[in-house]
Amino acid sequence: MGLALKSNVRIRRTRKLEITLKAQLMRNRTPIILGLPIAILIGVTLISNLAILFGASETITTETDKLRSAPVALVLGCPPTVAKGRPNSFFESRMDAASALYQSGKVQQLLLSGSATQHYNEPEAMKKSLSLRGVPAEALLLDTEGNRTIESVQRAIQHFKFNEFIVVSQGFHTPRAVFLGAHYGATVQGYNAPPVSGMKSMRVRLREVLARIRVFVDLWLLKK
C-alpha cells in the first residue's frame, strides 16, 4: 500500500506539472497569436501605401506649368456641402484647382465624375460651381456613375475613351487615381488641389490609407 500510494502521488504531481507547463506555454503563445494578424495588417498597409505613393509620385504636381497638355482633366467628385449645408472645403478646393487648370490651357475639357441619385448629384454641383468660375458649359463632361475612384478612372478610359488625362483632387487622393489609371494602361498625371487643414482632413487622410489597401483587393483579388 505504501508503494502504491507513493506511485499515485508521483503520478498526480506529474500531471499537475504537465498542466502547469501547458498553461504557461499557452500564455507565452497568446501574444504571438494575437500579434501576428496585427503585424500582417501593418505590413500590408505599409506595402500598399508605399507602392501607390512611390509609383505615382513622379507624375503629380501642384503647378500647372509642370504638367504636359492633355485632352481632358478628370475631376473627382465629393459632396459640395457638409453638416448644416456649409460649403465643403474639399469640394471648393477641387473646383478652384479644376478651374485654374482649364484656364491655364493645359486641357480642353473637364470630365466631372461623381455620385448621383434623385436627390444628390455631385457632377451637377461641380458643373454649377465651375460655371460660376467662368468655365464654359461646352467644356464640361458629366459622369454620374463615378461612385468610387476606381469607377471614375475606369469609365474615363473605357466609357469616355480617354487614354490620356490629368486627375484633379487633393494631394492625398491623386496618387491612388494616377496609380489606377496607369494600371489600366492610360497616361495619367495628377494635379493637386490646395490642401485642406483641420481634423476633418486628418480623418479623410486616414480613410485614404485604408482605401489604398482596397486598391490591391480590387485589382488582384476581385479582378476589377
C-alpha positions, 0 to 999 in steps of 0.5 A: 500500500505504501508503494502504491500510494507513493506511485499515485502521488508521483503520478498526480504531481506529474500531471499537475506539472504537465498542466502547469507547463501547458498553461504557461506555454499557452500564455507565452503563445497568446501574444504571438497569436494575437500579434501576428494578424496585427503585424500582417495588417501593418505590413500590408498597409505599409506595402500598399501605401508605399507602392501607390505613393512611390509609383505615382509620385513622379507624375503629380504636381501642384503647378500647372506649368509642370504638367504636359497638355492633355485632352481632358482633366478628370475631376473627382467628385465629393459632396459640395456641402457638409453638416448644416449645408456649409460649403465643403472645403474639399469640394471648393478646393477641387473646383478652384484647382479644376478651374485654374487648370482649364484656364491655364490651357493645359486641357480642353475639357473637364470630365466631372465624375461623381455620385448621383441619385434623385436627390444628390448629384455631385457632377451637377454641383461641380458643373454649377460651381465651375460655371460660376468660375467662368468655365464654359458649359461646352467644356464640361463632361458629366459622369454620374456613375463615378461612385468610387475612384476606381469607377471614375478612372475606369469609365474615363478610359473605357466609357469616355475613351480617354487614354490620356488625362490629368486627375484633379483632387487633393494631394492625398487622393491623386496618387491612388487615381494616377496609380489606377489609371496607369494600371489600366494602361492610360497616361495619367498625371495628377494635379493637386488641389490646395490642401485642406487643414483641420481634423476633418482632413486628418480623418479623410487622410486616414480613410485614404490609407485604408482605401489604398489597401482596397486598391490591391483587393480590387485589382488582384483579388476581385479582378476589377 
